[in-house]
Amino acid sequence: MEDEQIIKLYLQRNEKALEEIQNKYGSYCFRIAKNILAVWEDAEECVNDTWNLSWNKIPPIIPLSLKAFLGKLVRDIAISQYRANHAKKRYRGIEVIFDELEECIPSDFDVEENFDNQQLSELINNWLGELPKEDRVLFIKRYYYGDAVKKLAKEIGCTENQMAQRMLKLRKKLKMFLYRKGVKA
């Protein structure tokens, strides 16, 4: 079923919309949650929470891209779950990814300050826009969707070590870009 038809089902408050998103985007959302949480049961719970949240958000929100909308919802839910679990010291999850990006993103950056957060997001988006498409896609798959270095290496046909080095170079480029823009790590 096409996304426009699924959204119409949401707007009609037809519960078939939830069946359709499960069929079409279930594995996509589960992969995002699993990459962040690393625990199958928690990832499954996040996906179910995503369906419930989407039901409450559509309407009034009518997403331009249903896939991106659901991906953002599940990612936000999974990160919240990760933080709750991490506070209990139960899971490692995306800690490796956060550790990798730590050297690029300033540690004194106040995420509570919406304006500053938005500025940093815009800078990173600008930097991503300057990258060749393959590097941009790899960076987003690694640091937004949480895909493993091993998986990315397999996708493009290189060794895991080569991919790790490529990610390191991209992080260094990001760090230099942010430094030139006045953001100190």
Backbone as a ProteinNet text record, in pm:
[ID]
protein_1_A
[PRIMARY]
MEDEQIIKLYLQRNEKALEEIQNKYGSYCFRIAKNILAVWEDAEECVNDTWNLSWNKIPPIIPLSLKAFLGKLVRDIAISQYRANHAKKRYRGIEVIFDELEECIPSDFDVEENFDNQQLSELINNWLGELPKEDRVLFIKRYYYGDAVKKLAKEIGCTENQMAQRMLKLRKKLKMFLYRKGVKA
[TERTIARY]
84.4	0	89.3	50.9	128.4	110.7	211.1	208.1	86.3	49.6	-65.2	-192.7	-207.8	-324.9	-322.3	-204	-190.1	-226.1	-178.1	-207.8	-358.5	-422.8	-569.2	-638.5	-586.7	-644.1	-628.2	-512.2	-491.5	-594.4	-609.4	-701	-845.3	-879.2	-1012.9	-1024.3	-910.5	-901.4	-932.2	-887.1	-904.9	-782.4	-803.1	-691.6	-614.1	-665.5	-592.4	-461.2	-455.1	-332	-216.2	-246.6	-142	-92.9	-183.2	-143.7	-53.7	-91.3	-15.5	124.4	137.2	272.6	356.8	293.2	367.1	420.7	336.2	378.6	485.8	468.7	558.7	686.5	674.8	788.7	831.2	774.1	807.4	954.2	1010	1151.1	1243.7	1206.4	1285.2	1292.8	1179.1	1175.5	1244.1	1224.6	1288.7	1441.1	1492.8	1638	1693.4	1624.3	1670	1673.2	1563.9	1555.9	1659.8	1677.1	1772.8	1916	1947.2	2081.5	2111.1	2011.7	2031.2	2033.5	1941.3	1924.8	1999.8	2020.7	2093.1	2019	1898.2	1820	1689.9	1666.6	1553.3	1420.8	1398.2	1270.4	1246.7	1351.6	1337.8	1311.1	1375.4	1354.5	1210.8	1161.1	1023.5	924.1	950.2	864.3	866.5	982.9	994.3	913.8	918.2	841.7	692.4	647	505	467.7	557	532.6	527.4	606.3	607.3	472.5	414.3	283.2	180	183.9	88.9	109	234	262.6	220.9	245.3	205.9	54.3	-20.1	-166.4	-211.6	-138.6	-174.2	-127.1	-26.4	28.5	-31.6	-83.5	-145.6	-295.7	-381.4	-355	-325.3	-283.4	-285.6	-168.5	-58.6	55.6	24.6	55.9	45.8	186.1	259.6	399.1	414.1	518.6	550.3	610.6	688.8	749.1	714	629.3	587.9	706.7	793.9	911.1	1000.5	1030.4	1115.2	1047.1	916.8	839.5	847.6	822	826.8	968.5	1067.1	1207.1	1247.2	1204.3	1235.5	1164.9	1038.3	965.7	1034.6	1065.1	1124.6	1263.5	1337.6	1471.2	1461.6	1370.7	1354	1310.4	1217.9	1171.3	1285.5	1361	1471.8	1581	1609.9	1711.2	1663.5	1535.8	1481.2	1492.2	1460.3	1471.9	1618	1706.5	1849.3	1894.6	1853.5	1893.6	1840.7	1715.9	1659.2	1737.2	1767.4	1843.8	1986.1	2044.2	2182.1	2195.2	2093.9	2095.4	2099.8	2044.5	2045.7	2170.4	2255.6	2379.7	2352.9	2244.6	2209.7	2258.6	2270.8	2298.1	2411.4	2479	2582.6	2523.5	2437.6	2364.9	2447.1	2403.1	2469.9	2581.9	2623.2	2729.5	2855	2885.4	3002.1	2988.6	2869	2846.3	2860.6	2802.4	2815.3	2961.9	3035.3	3177.6	3254.4	3220.7	3289.2	3263.9	3142.4	3106.8	3146.6	3180.5	3211.7	3323.2	3421.6	3533	3493.9	3383.1	3337.7	3240.4	3151.3	3045.4	3095.2	3083.6	3136.3	3068.2	3149	3095.4	3018.2	3049.8	2978.6	2855.3	2819	2702.2	2577.5	2497.3	2378.2	2260.2	2229.1	2121	1985.1	1975.2	1848.9	1819	1921.6	1904.5	1865.8	1738.1	1685.3	1755.2	1782.4	1844.4	1983.5	2064.3	2198.8	2193.8	2100.2	2082.8	2048.4	1959	1918.8	2036.7	2117	2233.8	2331.5	2358	2449.5	2393.8	2264.3	2200.4	2215.9	2194.2	2207.7	2351.1	2446.9	2587.6	2620.2	2574.8	2601.5	2532.4	2409.4	2339.2	2412.9	2464.9	2543	2667.6	2733.9	2853.3	2818.6	2710	2667	2637.4	2579.9	2548.8	2671.3	2785	2909.7	2980.1	2940	3006	2960.6	3047.3	3000.5	2887.1	2796.4	2676.7	2710.1	2807.8	2839.5	2883.7	2967.1	3011.1	2893.9	2808.2	2691.2	2601.2	2575.1	2489.8	2553.5	2682	2750.8	2746	2771.6	2769.9	2632.1	2527.1	2390.8	2355	2393.7	2363.4	2432.9	2555.4	2630.2	2581.3	2569.6	2546.5	2401.6	2314.9	2172.3	2097.6	2121.6	2051.2	2125.7	2253.3	2328.1	2376.4	2387.9	2436.3	2580.2	2612.4	2745.6	2846.8	2970.2	3078.8	3092.8	3080.3	3091.6	2986	2863.6	2754.2	2780.7	2825.9	2855.3	2968.6	3070.1	3183.6	3137	3051.7	2999	2917.6	2837.2	2754.1	2834.6	2949.4	3026.1	3146.6	3166.2	3270.5	3410.9	3426.1	3559.9	3574	3692.3	3712.8	3656	3633.7	3582.8	3681.6	3810.5	3913.1	3912.3	3896.5	3890.3	3769.8	3657.2	3537.5	3557.3	3618.6	3644.8	3734.2	3834.4	3922.9	3847.1	3757.6	3678.4	3588.7	3527.8	3442.6	3526.3	3647.4	3737.5	3770.3	3800	3830.4	3710	3590.3	3470.1	3448.5	3470.8	3455.4	3557.2	3680.2	3783.2	3745.1	3688.8	3642.5	3530.9	3438.9	3330.5	3386.6	3480	3539.5	3606	3680.8	3747.4	3644.6	3540.3	3435	3371.3	3336	3273.2	3369.7	3496	3596.7	3606.2	3608.1	3614.9	3491	3379	3253.6	3239.3	3344	3342.9	3288.1	3263.9	3214.3	3333.8	3363.5	3479.4	3435.2	3507.6	3474.3	3528.1
-117.3	0	124.3	223.6	347.6	430.6	512.6	594.8	686.9	743.7	835.2	762.9	638	559.5	528.6	499.8	471.5	595.9	711.6	836.6	864.4	834.2	851	763	641.3	553	614.8	673.7	743.7	854.5	934.6	1048.8	1004.3	886.1	829.3	756.9	751.3	680.2	531.9	478.4	337.7	262	166.7	93.9	7.3	-8.8	-80.2	-7.5	122.5	199.8	140	96	38.3	-95.7	-174.3	-300.5	-273.3	-172.5	-141	-89.2	-4	43.4	-68.9	-158.6	-274.6	-358.4	-381.4	-461.3	-390.8	-261.6	-188.2	-141.5	-95.1	-33	-101.9	-217.5	-287.2	-323.3	-384.5	-425.4	-304.1	-200.5	-76.3	-14	0.4	60.1	-29.5	-159.3	-251.6	-242.4	-231.7	-221.2	-97.3	14.5	137.4	118.3	67.6	48.2	-53.2	-161.1	-266	-214.2	-130.7	-73.3	17.1	83.2	172.7	96.8	2.7	-62.7	-194.2	-264.8	-392.4	-506.2	-481.9	-585.9	-603	-725	-753.4	-710.9	-746.3	-717.3	-567	-493.2	-347.9	-284.1	-334.8	-281.8	-306.6	-424.8	-458.3	-367.7	-341.4	-252.4	-110.6	-64.7	68.6	77.7	-27.2	-27.7	-20.3	-98	-92.2	47	107.2	243.8	342.6	315.2	401	397.4	278.3	268.3	347.1	333	406.8	557.3	600.9	743.5	798.2	719.9	766	782.7	693.7	701.3	832	874.3	997.4	1123.8	1112	1229.9	1255.1	1149.1	1165.5	1149.6	1244	1387.1	1434.2	1553.9	1669.2	1676.5	1608.6	1611.2	1522.8	1572.7	1492.7	1490.6	1381.5	1377.9	1377.2	1446	1444.4	1310.2	1253.5	1122.1	1034.7	937.2	849.1	770.5	726	649.1	733.3	855.5	942.9	976	1000.6	1031.7	916.5	795.6	678.3	652.5	672	653.4	747.9	872.7	969.4	932.9	894.2	855.3	738.9	632.5	513.8	545.9	629	666.8	744.2	841.5	919.7	832	741.5	651.1	559.8	506.9	417.1	490.3	613.9	690.1	718.8	751.5	771.5	643.5	530.5	401.7	371.7	403.2	382.7	463.5	589.6	674.6	618.8	572.9	513.6	388.5	305.2	183.1	215.8	313.8	350.6	405.7	478.3	529.9	414.7	301.6	183	97.5	142	70.9	-70.8	-86	-219.6	-248.2	-146.7	-171.1	-84.1	-134.9	-57.2	9.3	-58.5	-0.3	88.7	213.1	304.3	382.7	340	409.5	422	319.5	322.8	436.3	451.5	557.5	693.9	710.5	837	865.6	762.6	779.7	826.6	770.4	808.4	955	1000.3	1138.8	1239.3	1190	1277.4	1376.2	1332.7	1421.4	1532.8	1517	1618	1716.6	1667.3	1749.2	1802.4	1931.6	1989.7	1932.9	1905	1845.7	1947.3	2076.9	2177.4	2229.6	2164.3	2205.1	2175.3	2278.6	2263.3	2221.9	2090.8	2040.5	2092.6	2147.8	2203.5	2336	2398.6	2525.6	2496.9	2511.2	2475.3	2550.4	2677.8	2756.9	2703.4	2678.8	2626.3	2489.7	2407	2273.7	2283.9	2376.2	2394.9	2443.8	2533.6	2583.7	2470.5	2385.9	2274.6	2180.3	2152.8	2066.2	2125.3	2255.4	2320.7	2313.2	2332.9	2323.6	2182.2	2082.1	1943.6	1912.8	1959.7	1939.3	2006.6	2125.9	2194.9	2114.4	2062.9	1982.1	1856	1790.8	1670.5	1702.3	1819.9	1859.9	1879.7	1905.8	1924.3	1793	1686	1556.1	1489.8	1405.2	1320.3	1231.3	1194.5	1120.5	993.8	917	791.3	815.9	917.5	948.8	996.9	1077.9	1129.6	1013.4	922	806.8	720.1	694.3	613.5	680.1	810.4	882.6	874.6	896.1	891.8	750.8	650.4	512.9	477.3	526.2	493.6	573.1	703.3	788.8	831.2	803.1	829.7	698.3	604	475.9	374.7	399.8	311.9	183.4	181.7	60.6	30.5	-95.8	-139.6	-114.7	-88.6	-67.6	-190.3	-307.4	-432.2	-439.2	-400.2	-402.3	-302.5	-183.2	-81.3	-126.1	-187.8	-236.1	-340.8	-430.4	-535	-473.7	-370.3	-305.7	-245.9	-186.1	-121.4	-202.9	-318.1	-408.9	-372.5	-335.3	-309.2	-384.1	-376.1	-444.2	-359.2	-425.2	-355	-246.8	-277.4	-181.3	-59.9	-83.3	27.9	116.6	55.9	133.8	213.2	151	221.7	342.8	326.6	438.4	547.9	506.4	603.3	683.8	615.7	684.1	779.6	737.5	822.8	949.9	934.7	1051.5	1144.7	1087.3	1170.6	1246.3	1179.4	1248	1360	1336.1	1441.1	1559.3	1530.8	1638.4	1718.4	1648.3	1716.5	1803.9	1750.2	1826.1	1952.8	1941.8	2059.2	2159.3	2109.3	2196.9	2275.3	2206.4	2273	2371.6	2334.7	2424.3	2553.1	2538	2656.4	2743.4	2683.8	2757.9	2813	2793.5	2851	2761	2634.1	2539.7	2460.3	2475.8	2407.7	2280.1	2171.4	2042.8	2036.7
0	0	0	-75.7	-85.3	41.8	71.1	192.2	196.7	82.3	78.6	123.2	82	121.1	270.8	322.7	465.7	546.4	501.9	572.7	569.7	456.3	449.1	553.1	572.6	674.6	814	839.4	966.8	983.2	878.7	885.2	906.5	855.7	875.2	1009.8	1084.9	1213	1195.6	1083	1051.2	1102.9	1191.8	1253.3	1154.6	1035.1	930.5	898.1	926.2	905.2	985.1	1106.9	1191.4	1136.2	1082.5	1018.7	898.6	821.5	700.5	732.1	835.6	867.7	926.4	999.9	1051	935.4	835.5	719.4	637.8	617.5	528.3	598.3	723.5	790.3	919.4	949.7	1072.8	1084.4	981.2	989.2	987.1	914.2	909.4	1049.1	1114.4	1247.9	1350.8	1338.1	1431.6	1420.8	1298.2	1278.3	1347.4	1335.9	1400.8	1552.4	1607.2	1752.1	1800.1	1726.4	1765.4	1761.2	1661.3	1652.9	1772.1	1822.9	1936.1	2067.9	2083.7	2212.8	2228.4	2119.5	2119.8	2190.9	2238.1	2304.7	2227.1	2179.5	2092.5	2153.8	2279	2344.1	2357.7	2394.3	2406.8	2271.1	2168.2	2033.2	1988.2	2016.3	1980.3	2054	2179.3	2257.3	2199.2	2157.5	2096.9	1967.9	1888.5	1763.3	1794.2	1890.7	1929.6	1981	2058.5	2106.6	1990	1888.2	1769	1699.5	1687.8	1623.3	1704.2	1835.4	1920.4	1908.6	1910	1899.9	1763.4	1658.9	1525	1518.1	1584.5	1586.2	1652.6	1755	1826	1754	1670.4	1602.8	1465.1	1400.9	1268.6	1285.4	1260	1261.9	1403.9	1425.6	1337	1238.7	1269.2	1177.6	1058	939.7	817.9	756.8	776.7	732.4	580.9	534.9	392.4	353.1	443.4	421.3	541.1	520.6	629	683.1	595.1	637.5	727.9	688.2	769.4	901.8	897.5	1017	1117.3	1070.4	1158.6	1207.1	1118.3	1156.8	1268.9	1260.2	1365.7	1495.2	1486.4	1607.7	1678.9	1603.6	1666.8	1720.3	1650.4	1696.7	1827.4	1833.9	1956.4	2073.5	2048.3	2153.4	2198.9	2104	2138	2216.2	2178.7	2252.1	2393.8	2409.3	2544.7	2626.9	2564	2632.6	2665.5	2572.2	2595.3	2717.1	2722.1	2835.1	2966.4	2965.8	3087.6	3127.1	3029.3	3057.6	3098.8	3032.9	3061.2	3203.3	3247	3383.1	3482.4	3442.6	3527.9	3501.6	3409.7	3374.3	3323.4	3243.3	3195.9	3054.7	2969.7	2828.7	2777.6	2677.1	2610.9	2487.3	2410.1	2298.6	2209	2192.5	2100	2167	2283.6	2354.2	2267	2189.5	2101.2	2000.6	1943.5	1845.9	1912.2	2030.7	2101.8	2133.7	2173	2202.6	2078.9	1963.6	1840.8	1806.4	1826.9	1792.9	1900.5	2017.4	2129.2	2097.4	2020.1	1989.2	1891.6	1821.3	1725.2	1787.5	1871	1928.4	2062.2	2085.5	2208.8	2332.3	2433.5	2555.1	2637.8	2622.1	2699.5	2626	2518	2439.6	2520.5	2548	2631.1	2544.3	2544	2460.4	2502.9	2625.4	2671	2601	2550.9	2481.4	2336.8	2306.4	2175.3	2062.5	2083.6	1978.8	1944.2	2046.4	2023.3	1957.8	2003.1	1946.3	1798.1	1765.6	1626.2	1542.5	1598.9	1526	1494.5	1591.9	1570	1464.4	1471.1	1370.1	1230.9	1219	1088.5	1037.5	1126.4	1085.6	1036.3	1110.3	1070.4	938.2	920.6	793.2	678.1	702.4	598.8	563.4	665.4	641.8	562.6	601.4	529.4	383.1	358.4	221.8	134.6	197.1	123.1	90.8	156.7	137.3	7.1	-49.9	-160.4	-109.5	-198.6	-159.9	-80.9	-125.5	-56.8	87.2	108.4	244.3	329.8	271.7	343.4	387	295	325.1	433.4	423.3	523.3	660.7	664.4	791.4	856.3	778.6	831.9	876.9	797.1	837.1	967.9	984.7	1106	1226.5	1211.2	1327.1	1346.7	1253	1275.1	1295.8	1204.3	1215.1	1300.9	1330.6	1418.9	1355.4	1222.5	1156	1197.8	1208.8	1249.7	1138.1	1178.2	1082	992.6	1051.2	975.8	865.3	896.9	799.6	686.4	721.3	620.2	529	588.1	508.8	408.3	452.7	364.4	250.5	282.7	181.4	66.5	100.8	-7	-52.5	8.8	-37.6	6	132.7	184.9	317.2	376.5	504.3	617.3	728.1	845.7	889.8	884.4	923.1	830.2	700.6	605.5	634.6	668.1	699	827.5	927.7	1053.4	1028	942.7	908.4	833	745.7	669.9	764.6	860.5	958.4	1043.9	1079.7	1157.7	1078.5	950.6	866.4	856.4	844.4	837.2	968.6	1080.8	1209.6	1223.9	1178.4	1184.1	1095.9	978.4	890	956.3	1021.6	1091.7	1202.9	1277.3	1387.4	1335.4	1226.2	1168.6	1116	1051.6	999.8	1114.2	1221.3	1336.1	1401.9	1408.7	1466.1	1384.7	1250.6	1162.6	1177.8	1215.4	1234.2	1375.5	1456.5	1591.1	1699.9	1668.4	1768	1819	1945.9	2004.9	2074.6	2048.1	2110.6	2250.7
[MASK]
+++++++++++++++++++++++++++++++++++++++++++++++++++++++++++++++++++++++++++++++++++++++++++++++++++++++++++++++++++++++++++++++++++++++++++++++++++++++++++++++++++++++++++++++++++++++++

